[in-house]
């Protein structure tokens, strides 16, 4: 039978250790999302840029706004681009794209996802190739981050197009 002080010590150690583990799970569950706009005036065949601010769902609901101090070795593990408005916009109208994440002032920007040679029949959602060669520890400690997408259009649109980029991250407990 475990004595009461030993049980309390064991329970405390388990609880304190699980906070970092819980934050790792939370950060891995809720992706960073950003809405990017491609204006109807975007040039075909030339590099264009779309910029937006992104944050993670868990940052909106934590006591301090961000508990990223409990995790380390943060990397991108997934990336997806989806058309929002119009919802049936064919992402195949884009030839290629690169997605960067940085601080809201544009500093410390790193490449996080890329997609080259997008097929003309891609549809309204594509998975991007991730670049997880950079740790994002400092960026996820920011209240929000800036997402910049550099893209090359194959075909212009008659209306502005709104796209949603979702960046899933993985981390280890600190």
C-alpha positions, 0 to 999 in steps of 0.5 A: 500500500502506498503511503499518502506523502508518496502518493501525493509526490507521485501524483504531483510529478505525473501532473506537472509532467503531463502539462507539457505533454498535454500542450504537445498534444494540443499544439499538434491537434489544432493547426495554424490557419490563415485566409489568403486572398488572390485578387482578380487583378493578380497577374498570370505568369508572374509571381504574386504574393498574398499575406495574412495573419494566422493563429491557432485555435488553442491560442484563443482559449488559453489563460495567457493566450499562448502556452507554447513555452511548454514545448520544443522542437516544433516543426510543420507536419502537414499543410493543406490549401483549400478554396473558401470563396468561391468554394468550387475554385479550382486550385489548378489555376495556380501553377506553383506556390510557396508558403512562409511563416514569420513573425507579424512584422515579417521577420524570422520568416521561414519556408514551411510548405511548397507545391510545384507543378500543380495539375490543372484538375487539382480541384478545390483542395490540395495537400502541400509538400512540407518543409520541416527543416526549420524549428518553429519554436520561437514563432509559435511563442508569438500571439499570432504569426504572418503567413505569406504565400508566393504563387504563380497563376496559370489562369486568372479569375473573374472574382477575388478568390479566398483560400484557407491554408492550414498548417499542422505542427508537431512538437516535443514536450519541454 
